[in-house]
């Protein structure tokens, strides 16, 4: 006797399909770049909250930091220092599904380099109490204030030197074309509020936000506040 196999196709409920489509549309991709002598781990509170809101979040370890095993002597250029970030952007993002770069402190220089290389993959850069290069001067220009640089040199970090910060300015048509948002941290004692304002006046941004009572490590001191701003930015710019 021959067996008769019957296939039953169950259509996915229309409401479920619509819900999935909405979730996919609302899902944004963010890449988080840490600051001086830290690592991807500094973003753990913010990353967790953004993922709980349904977004795809990648936190990067820059060269020789966090769990990145690059040796210091291998870091000769800004490109070397930013390699892990550039590798991630090579794989992620597209002109159809752009991502948001969020950069803290010196990570802003790495984010600017990434935007200069992958401008069409990035919908916006969020500079969180961060060094923000312009398109007229070499990136090290924003590090040349003696007060700020002296504080930074207390730690050993390759990017604080002029040659590793980069000697060539970024381009207007690439980095300069990417939307920039700056989040001021009002109680930052490493990059003072006045200096944050100077960088904004030096290279104007599309939007300025502020967390008045946040210190330099805003992801620890005010995680809910920075998360709320990033959620709003993702909704508006991604």
N, C-alpha and C positions, 0 to 999 in steps of 0.2 A: 504494500500500500504506500503510495506516495504521500510524503508529508506536505501539508499546506502551511506556508508561512505567511502570516498576516502582519503587516507593518501598520502601526497606528501613528499618525503624525498629530501631535498636539501643538496647536499654534500658541505661541507666546501671547499672553494677554496683552491687549493693546495698551492698557495703562502701564504695565511693567515695561514695555518697549519705550514708551514715552518717558518714563521715569529714568531709564538708563540713558536715553539720549540727552536729557537735561543734565544728569550727573556728569556725563562726558563733556558737555559744553561748559559746565561750571568748573571742571577740574583744571587747575592751572599747574604749570611746572615752574618751580623756583630752585635756583642754585645759590647756596649760601657760602660766602667766602669769609674766612676768619681774619683776625688782625694779628698784631705783633706777637710773635713767640707763642702763639696758641695753637689751636687745631680745630678740626671739625666738631670736636666734642663740646666746644663752647656754645654751640647752637642747639644743644639737645632739648632744652625746654621749648624753644621756639619751633624747632622741627617737629616735635611731637604734637604741638598744638595745631600747626598748619596741616599736618597729615590727618589729624582728627577731623579737620574741617573738609577733608576730601581731596587735598592737593597732593601732587607728586613733589617731593622735596629731596634734594641732594645737597649734602654738606661736604665740602671738599677739604682735604689736607694739603696745604701747599708744601713745597719741597722742604724736606728735613724737619718737618713739624708734624705733630700728632703721631699717626702710625706710618707716615710716609718715610721710607727707609733711605731716601736720597742722602748722600754724604755732603757735608757743607762744602768740601773742596770741589764738588761737581757743579756747584751753583756759580756760574760765571756771568750770567746775564739775567735780565728780567724775564726773558723767555724761559730760561732754566727754572727759575723760581716759581713760575706760573704754569709749568708743564702739566701738572695734574688737572688744573682747571681747564686748560686748553684741550686736553685729551677728552675730558667729559663733554665739552661743548662740541667737539668733533662728532661725538656719538649722539648727543641729544639735540633737540630743537630742529626747527625747519622754518621756512618762510611761511608755511601754513600754520604751524603750531609753535609760535615763539615762546621763549621763556623769559623769566624775570631774574636778573642778577641782583643779589643783595650782598653788599660789601661793607665790612666793618674795618675802621682804622686804616692801616696800611693796605688792607685788602682792596681798597678803592683803586690803587694803582694797577693791581693785577686785573681788576674788573675792567678798567679802561683799556688795557692791552687786549683783553678778550673781545671787547666791543669793537676795537679797531680791526680785529681779524675776522670776527663773525657778526658784523652789524645786522645782517638780515635774519639772524637767529634770535636776536634779543629785542624784546618789546620795550624794556626799560631797565635802567640801572638804579637801584636804591642805595644811596650813599648814607650809611648809618654812622654818624659822627666820624666821618671817614675823610681821608685825604683824597681830594678830587682834582686830578690834573686838568689842564686846559688844552687848547689846540694850538697855542702860540709858542709855548715854552716846553722844554724837556720836562718829563714827569717829576724830576727831582726838584723842580722849581717850588712846588708846594711843600717841600721838606726843608727849604733853606732858611726858614725862620729859626734863629739860634735857640730861642727859648724852647720850641717844640723839639727840635733835633737833639738838644742836650738831654732832655727827659728820655727820649727814645733810645739814646746810646747807652743808657744804664743796662739795657739788655743787648745780648748779641743777636743780631738779626742781619742777614745779608742784604736785604733790600734798602737799608737806610743809607747805603753809600750811593753817591751820584751815578757811578758807572752801572750799578745793578738796578737802580731805579729807572735807568734808560736815558740816553743822551739825545734821542730824536723825539720831537713832538708828535703827538697823535694827529690823525688827519680829520679835517672838518667833515669830509664827505662820508667817513666811516664812523669813528667814535663820536664825532660831533653831531651825527645825524640821529643817534639813539636818544630816546627820551630819558631825562635825568630827574630824579627826585632826591632831595636831601632831607634827612631826618636829623635835626639838631638835638643834642642832649645837653640840657641847660646846666647841669652840674658836673660836666666833664673837666677834670683837672689835668688830663694829659693833653687833650686838644681843646683848649679853652673856647668858650662860646664865641668870643670875639673873633678868634681865628677861624672858626667854622663859618661865621658870617663873611669874613674876608674871602674865603675860598668860593663862596656862593656869588659874591660880587665880582670876583675875578673870572668866573665862568658861570653865567646865569643858567638856572635850571627851570624846568617846567613847573615844579611845585616844591614848596618848602613846608615841612611839618616840624613839630617840636614836642619833645617830652621834657617838660621844664625841670623836673626834679630827678632826671636820670643821670647817672654817672657814666664814665666811659664804657663800662661793661653793662650796657643796658639790657642785654639778654639775660643777665642774672638779676639785676636790681629791679627791672621793670618788664618782665617777660610778657605779662598780659597786655601791657600798653603797646609794646613793639609789635606783638602778634596782631593786635587789633588794627594797627596802621598797615601792616603788610597784607592783611586780608582785604582791606579796602583798596590798596594799591593793585593787588592781583585782580580784583573785580573790575577796576577802572581801566587798567592799562594792558592786561594780558589778552 
